[in-house]
Amino acid sequence: MGRKTPKSKEKLDKRKEEKALLAEHTALVNKANSQTNPLSSFPAFTKFSKNGLDVTLDCKRVADMDESLIHSIFNLEKENMKNLYDECSWGWNDKKKMEEMTEEAARYLMAKNEAGELVAFSHFRFDLDYGDPVLYCYELQLKQEVRRKGLGKFMMQVLELIAFTSNLHKVILTVLKHNPAAVEFYKALKYEVDETSPQNSVFEEECHYEILSKLNKKIFKT
Ligand SMILES: CC(C)(COP(=O)(O)OP(=O)(O)OC[C@H]1O[C@@H](n2cnc3c(N)ncnc32)[C@H](O)[C@@H]1OP(=O)(O)O)[C@@H](O)C(=O)NCCC(=O)NCCS
């Protein structure tokens, strides 16, 4: 057995550093995931009464939701997104979408009207994304009649509050480029193209989606 050269020591130190960082990031995600209801720390954010809307917000893990609620969520998702999925290579598939929406890690931020009917939801998860601890917003879906009244913006602000107080590095999401309302909405909320977003190149087919994110300013000071 030969002695360690300075170069291999450098490599070893770097690997140790990377391992420590991954452990730190995993611990942040695990801590966020240990919360049953991350919204319970922010009671002021459980109501949205503005522009003629009066809704109550609630946050649940998918395992704590009953079947009829899951179906209301799925139906809203399908109503809003089926055509957009069918217009690109993703294609809509009921079974695949239901599986994704009910995976164990799925959490839901939900808005209900005074009659207790679901009017909006966000499917989100606490996760590692390329090693970074993030809140991944899988979906934000509002019924037609509650749009353009500030509820979508409020729900994204709630997700940001949850993510950043949990010391996660960013809120991240995927948006279809042929969904101009959503593109404009995230632009208005100051989401930017994430470093992990696929880049179009002359060698590749144009990509129909983009990955957008907002960084945690406490961690990434400008
Ligand atoms: C996209 C969506 C979530 C936006 O939610 P919303 O509550 O309607 O949006 P808000 O009222 O909070 O809008 C905030 C700002 O975003 C921008 N914006 C929102 N909708 C827009 C639209 N259709 N066109 C252009 N800009 C828009 C505006 O700047 C708006 O501010 P303003 O109303 O003061 O001009 C909602 O329209 C929706 O659920 N759409 C169908 C599903 C969908 O596409 N989801 C996104 C999947 S990634």
The ligand as a Gaussian input file, in Angstrom:
#p B3LYP/6-31G(d) Opt

LIG

0 1
 C      -51.997000      30.504000     -13.386000
 C      -52.882000      30.683000     -12.147000
 C      -52.370000      29.763000     -11.050000
 C      -52.774000      32.152000     -11.668000
 O      -53.499000      32.335000     -10.486000
 P      -54.433000      33.646000     -10.276000
 O      -54.975000      33.626000      -8.913000
 O      -55.411000      33.694000     -11.404000
 O      -53.366000      34.819000     -10.459000
 P      -53.275000      36.169000      -9.580000
 O      -54.609000      36.823000      -9.572000
 O      -52.666000      35.872000      -8.272000
 O      -52.276000      37.001000     -10.485000
 C      -51.063000      37.592000     -10.033000
 C      -50.423000      38.294000     -11.221000
 O      -50.000000      37.288000     -12.185000
 C      -50.207000      37.798000     -13.518000
 N      -51.228000      36.971000     -14.186000
 C      -52.072000      36.082000     -13.621000
 N      -52.856000      35.495000     -14.569000
 C      -52.521000      36.056000     -15.733000
 C      -52.994000      35.876000     -17.068000
 N      -53.975000      35.028000     -17.352000
 N      -52.414000      36.612000     -18.035000
 C      -51.411000      37.489000     -17.771000
 N      -50.925000      37.708000     -16.510000
 C      -51.477000      36.996000     -15.516000
 C      -50.700000      39.225000     -13.365000
 O      -49.571000      40.078000     -13.339000
 C      -51.364000      39.164000     -12.004000
 O      -51.452000      40.429000     -11.361000
 P      -52.696000      41.440000     -11.719000
 O      -53.947000      40.626000     -11.698000
 O      -52.608000      42.452000     -10.635000
 O      -52.389000      41.951000     -13.081000
 C      -54.382000      30.396000     -12.470000
 O      -54.770000      31.186000     -13.571000
 C      -54.676000      28.936000     -12.822000
 O      -54.946000      28.135000     -11.943000
 N      -54.643000      28.598000     -14.133000
 C      -54.984000      27.260000     -14.608000
 C      -53.996000      26.232000     -14.173000
 C      -52.576000      26.571000     -14.504000
 O      -52.243000      26.922000     -15.627000
 N      -51.731000      26.434000     -13.500000
 C      -50.310000      26.657000     -13.603000
 C      -49.677000      25.379000     -13.894000
 S      -47.929000      25.504000     -13.845000

